[in-house]
């Protein structure tokens, strides 16, 4: 599936899993997502999960959930399916593992609490909704001479 991006170039629509808690979804206009990719990594990390029931979830090929967390406004998403209970339970484990990953200290920067926020949420969305979105294109950098 593909569509035209704002730049006039063709851009792919990407699948993602809604990983926000019910509370988050009630209080915010945006949605927390973890990506789904057919580019399966050679080494599966603790925050990755190879989806077992990818076909019944509405995906076109064997896919891997990766806990690369991003936010999108709800209006930018299209529901394409739902994860099976088995896949959804494993995805929740991957998301909770974000809490245990070390976050590097940066002088003068705020400390990220995304793992704490996700892991402390006991009622993550039970549906395991699978959505698609068009990733924003990064602006081209210009080198000044």
MDAnalysis code that builds the backbone (N, CA, C; Angstrom):
import MDAnalysis as mda
import numpy as np

u = mda.Universe.empty(435, n_residues=145, atom_resindex=np.repeat(np.arange(145), 3), trajectory=True)
u.add_TopologyAttr("name", ["N", "CA", "C"] * 145)
u.add_TopologyAttr("resid", np.arange(1, 146))
u.add_TopologyAttr("resname", ["UNK", "UNK", "UNK", "UNK", "UNK", "UNK", "UNK", "UNK", "UNK", "UNK", "UNK", "UNK", "UNK", "UNK", "UNK", "UNK", "UNK", "UNK", "UNK", "UNK", "UNK", "UNK", "UNK", "UNK", "UNK", "UNK", "UNK", "UNK", "UNK", "UNK", "UNK", "UNK", "UNK", "UNK", "UNK", "UNK", "UNK", "UNK", "UNK", "UNK", "UNK", "UNK", "UNK", "UNK", "UNK", "UNK", "UNK", "UNK", "UNK", "UNK", "UNK", "UNK", "UNK", "UNK", "UNK", "UNK", "UNK", "UNK", "UNK", "UNK", "UNK", "UNK", "UNK", "UNK", "UNK", "UNK", "UNK", "UNK", "UNK", "UNK", "UNK", "UNK", "UNK", "UNK", "UNK", "UNK", "UNK", "UNK", "UNK", "UNK", "UNK", "UNK", "UNK", "UNK", "UNK", "UNK", "UNK", "UNK", "UNK", "UNK", "UNK", "UNK", "UNK", "UNK", "UNK", "UNK", "UNK", "UNK", "UNK", "UNK", "UNK", "UNK", "UNK", "UNK", "UNK", "UNK", "UNK", "UNK", "UNK", "UNK", "UNK", "UNK", "UNK", "UNK", "UNK", "UNK", "UNK", "UNK", "UNK", "UNK", "UNK", "UNK", "UNK", "UNK", "UNK", "UNK", "UNK", "UNK", "UNK", "UNK", "UNK", "UNK", "UNK", "UNK", "UNK", "UNK", "UNK", "UNK", "UNK", "UNK", "UNK", "UNK", "UNK", "UNK", "UNK"])
u.atoms.positions = np.array([
    [0.845, -1.158, 0.000],
    [0.000, 0.000, 0.000],
    [0.898, 1.231, 0.000],
    [0.581, 2.214, -0.812],
    [1.360, 3.440, -0.814],
    [0.458, 4.619, -1.103],
    [0.932, 5.800, -0.781],
    [0.166, 7.008, -1.044],
    [1.134, 8.152, -1.279],
    [0.605, 9.291, -1.656],
    [1.445, 10.438, -1.933],
    [1.675, 11.239, -0.670],
    [2.929, 11.569, -0.389],
    [3.282, 12.374, 0.767],
    [3.178, 13.855, 0.466],
    [3.360, 14.679, 1.493],
    [3.261, 16.125, 1.336],
    [4.325, 16.665, 0.380],
    [5.425, 15.979, 0.250],
    [6.503, 16.430, -0.623],
    [6.211, 16.140, -2.084],
    [5.106, 15.445, -2.370],
    [4.794, 15.086, -3.746],
    [5.406, 13.758, -4.148],
    [6.208, 13.190, -3.283],
    [6.810, 11.881, -3.539],
    [5.905, 10.796, -2.989],
    [6.030, 9.646, -3.592],
    [5.261, 8.514, -3.106],
    [5.869, 8.023, -1.790],
    [5.030, 7.784, -0.787],
    [5.533, 7.272, 0.490],
    [4.683, 6.097, 0.922],
    [5.318, 5.139, 1.562],
    [4.620, 3.938, 2.012],
    [3.793, 4.218, 3.252],
    [2.683, 3.534, 3.352],
    [1.898, 3.538, 4.575],
    [2.469, 2.423, 5.434],
    [2.734, 2.719, 6.688],
    [3.398, 1.771, 7.581],
    [2.449, 1.249, 8.644],
    [2.553, -0.035, 8.977],
    [1.732, -0.575, 10.073],
    [2.355, -0.264, 11.430],
    [1.506, -0.137, 12.426],
    [1.961, 0.122, 13.789],
    [0.932, -0.453, 14.758],
    [1.370, -0.690, 15.981],
    [0.495, -1.224, 17.023],
    [0.240, -0.123, 18.049],
    [-1.025, 0.110, 18.352],
    [-1.384, 1.077, 19.389],
    [-1.021, 0.462, 20.730],
    [-0.157, 1.144, 21.480],
    [0.322, 0.596, 22.756],
    [-0.064, 1.482, 23.939],
    [-0.900, 2.462, 23.713],
    [-1.300, 3.371, 24.785],
    [-2.266, 2.691, 25.744],
    [-2.278, 3.173, 26.968],
    [-3.232, 2.673, 27.959],
    [-4.598, 3.266, 27.684],
    [-5.617, 2.649, 28.251],
    [-6.969, 3.193, 28.124],
    [-7.034, 4.604, 28.686],
    [-6.363, 4.839, 29.808],
    [-6.335, 6.166, 30.430],
    [-5.703, 7.177, 29.489],
    [-4.587, 6.822, 28.887],
    [-3.904, 7.717, 27.951],
    [-4.830, 8.060, 26.786],
    [-5.517, 7.068, 26.256],
    [-6.386, 7.286, 25.103],
    [-7.577, 8.181, 25.444],
    [-8.041, 8.132, 26.675],
    [-9.152, 8.984, 27.096],
    [-8.684, 10.427, 27.271],
    [-7.471, 10.610, 27.786],
    [-6.996, 11.937, 28.155],
    [-6.258, 12.684, 27.046],
    [-5.819, 12.004, 25.998],
    [-4.955, 12.638, 24.994],
    [-5.529, 12.498, 23.584],
    [-5.240, 13.455, 22.702],
    [-5.703, 13.347, 21.313],
    [-4.766, 12.515, 20.442],
    [-3.559, 12.272, 20.946],
    [-2.596, 11.491, 20.185],
    [-2.602, 10.037, 20.651],
    [-1.857, 9.207, 19.950],
    [-1.801, 7.778, 20.237],
    [-0.342, 7.352, 20.295],
    [0.006, 6.531, 21.274],
    [1.347, 5.944, 21.339],
    [1.372, 4.704, 20.464],
    [2.404, 4.600, 19.632],
    [2.527, 3.484, 18.697],
    [3.877, 2.808, 18.841],
    [3.896, 1.510, 18.557],
    [5.124, 0.758, 18.362],
    [5.077, 0.274, 16.920],
    [6.208, 0.221, 16.248],
    [6.187, -0.106, 14.826],
    [6.089, -1.601, 14.572],
    [5.626, -1.929, 13.393],
    [5.597, -3.295, 12.894],
    [6.359, -3.274, 11.577],
    [7.275, -4.195, 11.407],
    [8.108, -4.180, 10.215],
    [8.299, -5.583, 9.646],
    [8.428, -5.658, 8.335],
    [8.761, -6.939, 7.703],
    [10.266, -7.133, 7.648],
    [11.009, -6.103, 8.007],
    [12.466, -6.178, 8.048],
    [12.867, -6.753, 9.409],
    [12.805, -8.061, 9.511],
    [13.056, -8.751, 10.781],
    [14.546, -8.678, 11.115],
    [14.885, -8.189, 12.316],
    [16.296, -8.078, 12.692],
    [16.952, -9.450, 12.834],
    [18.241, -9.512, 12.554],
    [18.989, -10.773, 12.675],
    [18.965, -11.270, 14.122],
    [19.045, -10.334, 15.057],
    [18.976, -10.661, 16.479],
    [17.737, -9.989, 17.057],
    [16.854, -10.792, 17.614],
    [15.630, -10.272, 18.216],
    [15.959, -9.754, 19.615],
    [15.709, -8.472, 19.847],
    [15.967, -7.856, 21.149],
    [14.798, -8.132, 22.092],
    [14.977, -7.800, 23.371],
    [13.918, -8.036, 24.357],
    [12.689, -7.170, 24.087],
    [12.845, -6.110, 23.330],
    [11.712, -5.238, 23.009],
    [11.194, -5.474, 21.594],
    [11.584, -6.597, 20.985],
    [11.091, -7.019, 19.671],
    [10.279, -8.304, 19.850],
    [9.332, -8.510, 18.950],
    [8.561, -9.753, 18.993],
    [8.112, -10.100, 17.579],
    [8.423, -11.323, 17.149],
    [8.003, -11.818, 15.847],
    [6.540, -12.243, 15.954],
    [5.660, -11.525, 15.265],
    [4.221, -11.796, 15.357],
    [3.889, -13.164, 14.785],
    [3.148, -13.955, 15.534],
    [2.770, -15.305, 15.125],
    [1.532, -15.273, 14.229],
    [0.551, -14.492, 14.636],
    [-0.727, -14.448, 13.924],
    [-0.834, -13.200, 13.044],
    [0.223, -12.917, 12.295],
    [0.284, -11.692, 11.493],
    [-0.785, -11.644, 10.399],
    [-1.095, -12.776, 9.807],
    [-2.073, -12.790, 8.715],
    [-3.476, -12.456, 9.223],
    [-3.882, -13.079, 10.327],
    [-5.216, -12.800, 10.864],
    [-5.306, -11.387, 11.445],
    [-4.156, -10.757, 11.714],
    [-4.142, -9.380, 12.224],
    [-4.334, -8.360, 11.111],
    [-4.256, -8.811, 9.862],
    [-4.441, -7.890, 8.742],
    [-3.161, -7.454, 8.079],
    [-2.041, -8.083, 8.456],
    [-0.760, -7.747, 7.837],
    [-0.549, -8.595, 6.587],
    [0.245, -8.094, 5.665],
    [0.446, -8.773, 4.380],
    [1.613, -9.752, 4.375],
    [2.492, -9.652, 5.363],
    [3.676, -10.512, 5.398],
    [4.119, -10.715, 6.847],
    [4.955, -11.721, 7.047],
    [5.545, -11.974, 8.359],
    [6.129, -10.665, 8.881],
    [5.769, -10.295, 10.110],
    [6.167, -8.998, 10.649],
    [6.684, -9.119, 12.070],
    [7.494, -8.144, 12.433],
    [8.079, -8.071, 13.756],
    [7.628, -6.774, 14.426],
    [7.085, -6.880, 15.645],
    [6.801, -5.691, 16.439],
    [8.118, -5.223, 17.014],
    [8.383, -3.923, 16.930],
    [9.584, -3.334, 17.524],
    [9.138, -2.171, 18.392],
    [9.609, -2.122, 19.600],
    [9.182, -1.093, 20.553],
    [9.916, 0.225, 20.301],
    [9.843, 0.691, 19.063],
    [10.251, 2.057, 18.737],
    [8.991, 2.878, 18.926],
    [8.951, 3.646, 19.985],
    [7.728, 4.342, 20.362],
    [7.660, 5.706, 19.684],
    [6.497, 5.976, 19.095],
    [6.251, 7.277, 18.497],
    [4.815, 7.670, 18.770],
    [4.500, 8.934, 18.567],
    [3.129, 9.392, 18.735],
    [2.605, 9.948, 17.416],
    [1.339, 9.743, 17.202],
    [0.662, 10.271, 16.019],
    [-0.707, 10.752, 16.466],
    [-1.235, 11.747, 15.786],
    [-2.599, 12.179, 16.064],
    [-3.543, 11.114, 15.526],
    [-4.638, 10.899, 16.221],
    [-5.593, 9.856, 15.822],
    [-6.073, 10.011, 14.389],
    [-6.185, 11.237, 13.927],
    [-6.693, 11.479, 12.573],
    [-5.750, 10.954, 11.495],
    [-4.494, 10.661, 11.863],
    [-3.510, 10.169, 10.905],
    [-3.466, 8.643, 10.829],
    [-4.336, 7.971, 11.590],
    [-4.313, 6.515, 11.668],
    [-5.530, 5.895, 10.997],
    [-5.334, 4.711, 10.471],
    [-6.411, 3.904, 9.922],
    [-6.305, 2.525, 10.547],
    [-7.373, 2.041, 11.140],
    [-7.355, 0.707, 11.753],
    [-7.352, -0.331, 10.642],
    [-6.394, -1.263, 10.717],
    [-6.310, -2.322, 9.703],
    [-6.539, -3.702, 10.300],
    [-6.628, -3.803, 11.619],
    [-6.863, -5.098, 12.245],
    [-6.564, -5.060, 13.733],
    [-6.529, -6.238, 14.337],
    [-6.223, -6.389, 15.754],
    [-5.297, -7.580, 15.937],
    [-4.393, -7.469, 16.894],
    [-3.502, -8.581, 17.210],
    [-4.275, -9.676, 17.938],
    [-3.821, -10.912, 17.785],
    [-4.396, -12.015, 18.558],
    [-4.035, -11.805, 20.025],
    [-4.730, -12.481, 20.914],
    [-4.414, -12.376, 22.344],
    [-2.968, -12.772, 22.608],
    [-2.499, -13.843, 21.954],
    [-1.124, -14.306, 22.145],
    [-0.128, -13.221, 21.741],
    [-0.306, -12.650, 20.557],
    [0.617, -11.609, 20.092],
    [0.517, -10.360, 20.968],
    [-0.705, -9.966, 21.332],
    [-0.887, -8.774, 22.157],
    [-0.223, -8.937, 23.516],
    [-0.339, -10.102, 24.136],
    [0.311, -10.335, 25.432],
    [1.821, -10.199, 25.326],
    [2.408, -10.722, 24.251],
    [3.864, -10.621, 24.064],
    [4.296, -9.188, 23.756],
    [3.496, -8.457, 22.997],
    [3.801, -7.049, 22.712],
    [3.804, -6.251, 24.012],
    [2.841, -6.516, 24.897],
    [2.804, -5.813, 26.180],
    [4.065, -6.072, 26.997],
    [4.590, -7.299, 26.944],
    [5.839, -7.615, 27.641],
    [6.988, -6.789, 27.056],
    [7.043, -6.675, 25.736],
    [8.091, -5.876, 25.087],
    [8.019, -4.424, 25.540],
    [6.824, -3.884, 25.603],
    [6.648, -2.492, 26.002],
    [7.033, -2.313, 27.468],
    [6.655, -3.243, 28.298],
    [7.026, -3.141, 29.722],
    [8.534, -3.257, 29.901],
    [9.209, -3.981, 29.018],
    [10.668, -4.092, 29.099],
    [11.362, -2.764, 28.835],
    [10.673, -1.807, 28.237],
    [11.265, -0.488, 28.038],
    [11.666, 0.140, 29.366],
    [10.933, -0.189, 30.421],
    [11.233, 0.376, 31.739],
    [12.598, -0.085, 32.240],
    [12.992, -1.270, 31.866],
    [14.235, -1.820, 32.400],
    [15.460, -1.428, 31.587],
    [15.261, -0.804, 30.443],
    [16.399, -0.398, 29.620],
    [17.027, 0.867, 30.184],
    [18.358, 0.927, 30.229],
    [18.992, 2.141, 30.745],
    [18.822, 3.295, 29.759],
    [18.586, 4.477, 30.309],
    [18.507, 5.686, 29.493],
    [19.782, 6.472, 29.759],
    [20.575, 6.744, 28.715],
    [21.833, 7.462, 28.930],
    [21.596, 8.859, 29.502],
    [22.424, 9.233, 30.445],
    [22.353, 10.572, 31.033],
    [22.957, 11.566, 30.050],
    [22.268, 12.679, 29.863],
    [22.788, 13.748, 29.015],
    [22.784, 15.016, 29.848],
    [23.911, 15.668, 29.879],
    [24.044, 16.873, 30.679],
    [23.073, 17.944, 30.184],
    [22.259, 18.444, 31.100],
    [21.336, 19.515, 30.778],
    [20.067, 19.072, 30.068],
    [19.902, 17.780, 29.829],
    [18.708, 17.300, 29.122],
    [17.757, 16.638, 30.108],
    [16.500, 16.676, 29.793],
    [15.500, 16.016, 30.629],
    [15.651, 14.512, 30.504],
    [15.430, 13.815, 31.587],
    [15.544, 12.362, 31.609],
    [14.251, 11.757, 31.079],
    [14.349, 10.851, 30.113],
    [13.162, 10.245, 29.518],
    [12.486, 9.305, 30.506],
    [11.170, 9.398, 30.582],
    [10.385, 8.551, 31.480],
    [9.403, 7.692, 30.695],
    [9.618, 7.524, 29.386],
    [8.653, 6.799, 28.571],
    [8.468, 5.359, 29.063],
    [9.550, 4.704, 29.426],
    [9.442, 3.335, 29.925],
    [8.646, 3.268, 31.212],
    [8.908, 4.207, 32.136],
    [8.150, 4.250, 33.386],
    [6.679, 4.504, 33.115],
    [6.401, 5.410, 32.203],
    [5.017, 5.740, 31.881],
    [4.282, 4.532, 31.332],
    [4.907, 3.817, 30.405],
    [4.261, 2.660, 29.808],
    [4.178, 1.486, 30.772],
    [5.242, 1.234, 31.502],
    [5.281, 0.061, 32.372],
    [4.389, 0.209, 33.593],
    [4.190, 1.436, 34.049],
    [3.360, 1.620, 35.241],
    [1.873, 1.558, 34.911],
    [1.551, 1.495, 33.652],
    [0.157, 1.441, 33.240],
    [-0.298, -0.004, 33.257],
    [-1.166, -0.326, 34.206],
    [-1.594, -1.716, 34.335],
    [-2.689, -2.083, 33.346],
    [-3.381, -1.084, 32.805],
    [-4.496, -1.395, 31.908],
    [-4.203, -0.890, 30.493],
    [-3.230, -1.496, 29.838],
    [-2.959, -1.127, 28.457],
    [-4.162, -1.523, 27.614],
    [-4.329, -0.871, 26.509],
    [-5.466, -1.145, 25.639],
    [-5.560, -2.630, 25.367],
    [-6.662, -3.229, 25.754],
    [-6.822, -4.670, 25.640],
    [-7.016, -5.126, 24.199],
    [-7.352, -4.205, 23.315],
    [-7.679, -4.593, 21.951],
    [-6.457, -4.965, 21.121],
    [-5.303, -4.399, 21.393],
    [-4.129, -4.654, 20.563],
    [-4.370, -4.171, 19.143],
    [-4.901, -2.971, 19.006],
    [-5.283, -2.444, 17.704],
    [-4.072, -2.253, 16.798],
    [-4.221, -2.685, 15.567],
    [-3.191, -2.535, 14.556],
    [-3.647, -1.434, 13.620],
    [-2.809, -0.424, 13.418],
    [-3.159, 0.715, 12.584],
    [-2.103, 0.922, 11.518],
    [-2.430, 1.743, 10.553],
    [-1.439, 2.133, 9.564],
    [-1.321, 3.641, 9.567],
    [-0.147, 4.146, 9.209],
    [0.095, 5.577, 9.177],
    [1.141, 5.872, 8.122],
    [1.207, 7.116, 7.710],
    [2.232, 7.565, 6.774],
    [3.265, 8.324, 7.589],
    [4.512, 7.819, 7.697],
    [5.513, 8.501, 8.497],
    [5.850, 9.860, 7.899],
    [6.081, 10.860, 8.747],
    [6.454, 12.163, 8.222],
    [7.839, 12.105, 7.594],
    [8.019, 12.856, 6.531],
    [9.325, 12.910, 5.877],
    [10.197, 13.896, 6.632],
    [11.446, 13.511, 6.830],
    [12.393, 14.412, 7.482],
    [12.743, 15.543, 6.509],
    [12.860, 16.728, 7.052],
    [13.229, 17.868, 6.208],
    [14.664, 17.701, 5.749],
    [14.923, 18.062, 4.495],
    [16.285, 17.971, 3.978],
    [17.140, 19.070, 4.613],
    [18.321, 18.681, 5.041],
    [19.222, 19.683, 5.622],
    [20.004, 20.347, 4.496],
    [20.283, 21.595, 4.672],
    [21.024, 22.330, 3.661],
    [22.342, 22.767, 4.257],
    [23.400, 22.493, 3.554],
    [24.738, 22.876, 4.002],
    [25.040, 24.240, 3.411],
    [25.409, 25.142, 4.297],
    [25.756, 26.487, 3.836],
    [27.230, 26.568, 3.520],
    [27.534, 27.231, 2.447],
    [28.925, 27.305, 2.007],
    [29.608, 28.572, 2.332],
])
